[in-house]
Amino acid sequence: MLSHPFDRLDDCSVCGMKYEREQGFFLGGVPVSYALICSLWVLPIITIWFFGWMPLGWMLGLCVGGGVVLPIVGYRYCQALWLGLYFCFAWHEMPAREE
């Protein structure tokens, strides 16, 4: 699905299925990205700050820095995860394979 870290292919190289189901389909990657960054980056940093293991300035810098850099780096991967989640729960919409 990904040709290199920042580029997504339009169709599957094996079966030819188009990845984008409709216009704006991959906007679903935005809430996936948001949920992953909040739960795996921001929440642990705030927890570490809460227990006094990190100063306030470091906590704010890491949260803001991660909130800016991580969505840019991980958005294509979140699109791939979104496609997998979509077909996991809407498997009946998976196009039939021609063999």
LOBALO-956656 format. One record per residue (C-alpha): residue number from 1; x, y, z. Coordinates in pm, 1 decimal. Last residue first. Example, Ala and Ser with C-alpha at 12.3 -4.5 7.8 and 13.67 -1.06 7.14 Angstrom:
! LOBALO-956656
SITE    k         x         y         z
SITE    2    1367.0    -106.0     714.0
SITE    1    1230.0    -450.0     780.0
This chain:
! LOBALO-956656
SITE    k         x         y         z
SITE   99    -910.9   -1533.7   -1006.9
SITE   98   -1127.7   -1226.2    -976.9
SITE   97   -1146.0   -1102.8    -622.9
SITE   96   -1478.0    -958.2    -504.0
SITE   95   -1460.3    -602.2    -377.4
SITE   94   -1468.0    -563.7       0.5
SITE   93   -1795.6    -395.1      94.3
SITE   92   -1913.5    -698.1     295.9
SITE   91   -1600.5    -665.4     509.9
SITE   90   -1730.5    -342.7     660.4
SITE   89   -1579.9    -383.1    1009.9
SITE   88   -1239.8    -525.5     912.1
SITE   87   -1256.0    -350.5     575.1
SITE   86   -1269.4     -10.0     741.2
SITE   85   -1013.1     -99.8    1006.1
SITE   84    -763.7    -204.5     737.9
SITE   83    -826.1     111.0     533.7
SITE   82    -786.6     324.6     847.9
SITE   81    -458.3     148.6     931.7
SITE   80    -327.4     228.9     583.5
SITE   79    -437.1     591.0     624.9
SITE   78    -269.4     592.9     967.1
SITE   77      52.6     482.5     800.0
SITE   76      23.3     770.7     555.0
SITE   75     -34.4    1013.7     845.8
SITE   74     263.3     899.3    1053.8
SITE   73     539.5    1150.1     978.4
SITE   72     320.3    1458.7     941.3
SITE   71      97.0    1364.5    1233.2
SITE   70     407.3    1295.1    1449.1
SITE   69     582.9    1628.5    1387.5
SITE   68     327.4    1884.9    1508.8
SITE   67     171.6    1710.4    1808.1
SITE   66     509.9    1565.4    1895.8
SITE   65     658.3    1912.1    1919.6
SITE   64     357.9    2043.9    2113.5
SITE   63     361.3    1755.2    2361.8
SITE   62     740.9    1747.2    2389.3
SITE   61     769.1    2120.8    2443.5
SITE   60     484.8    2133.1    2695.1
SITE   59     628.9    1846.9    2899.2
SITE   58     981.5    1984.2    2881.6
SITE   57     865.3    2324.4    3005.7
SITE   56     658.6    2170.8    3287.1
SITE   55     951.9    1977.0    3433.3
SITE   54     960.5    1596.7    3414.9
SITE   53     944.4    1322.4    3680.5
SITE   52     692.4    1513.7    3890.3
SITE   51     421.4    1248.3    3891.2
SITE   50     200.4    1471.9    3676.6
SITE   49     483.6    1531.3    3429.3
SITE   48     518.0    1156.1    3362.2
SITE   47     140.5    1131.1    3322.4
SITE   46     138.7    1427.4    3081.1
SITE   45     408.4    1255.7    2875.5
SITE   44     218.2     924.2    2876.1
SITE   43    -104.2    1099.7    2764.6
SITE   42      60.3    1299.9    2485.4
SITE   41     245.9    1020.7    2303.8
SITE   40      63.8     684.9    2284.5
SITE   39    -295.0     783.6    2364.7
SITE   38    -306.4    1130.2    2214.6
SITE   37     -87.7    1044.7    1915.4
SITE   36    -277.7     723.3    1839.0
SITE   35    -621.0     884.3    1871.8
SITE   34    -526.0    1182.1    1653.6
SITE   33    -377.0     960.2    1382.4
SITE   32    -689.1     741.9    1375.6
SITE   31    -905.4    1055.6    1375.3
SITE   30    -711.9    1186.1    1070.2
SITE   29    -691.2     853.3     884.4
SITE   28   -1066.4     869.5     824.2
SITE   27    -985.4    1156.3     587.1
SITE   26    -880.1     868.6     362.8
SITE   25   -1225.8     837.0     210.5
SITE   24   -1234.8    1199.7      92.6
SITE   23   -1367.7    1113.8    -254.0
SITE   22   -1483.6     753.7    -254.8
SITE   21   -1343.6     403.9    -185.4
SITE   20    -980.5     509.4    -213.7
SITE   19    -775.9     190.0    -221.4
SITE   18    -852.7      89.8    -580.6
SITE   17    -820.0    -287.0    -618.0
SITE   16    -562.7    -391.4    -880.7
SITE   15    -516.0    -745.1    -743.4
SITE   14    -139.9    -758.7    -679.6
SITE   13     -13.2    -398.5    -709.5
SITE   12    -308.0    -267.7    -509.4
SITE   11    -426.5      69.1    -630.9
SITE   10    -359.6     437.9    -561.3
SITE    9     -17.0     389.9    -401.2
SITE    8      67.1     594.3     -91.7
SITE    7     376.6     810.5     -59.6
SITE    6     554.7     939.5     252.8
SITE    5     731.2     626.4     382.6
SITE    4     786.5     461.6      41.1
SITE    3     557.0     275.4    -200.4
SITE    2     291.7     236.3      68.4
SITE    1       0.0       0.0       0.0
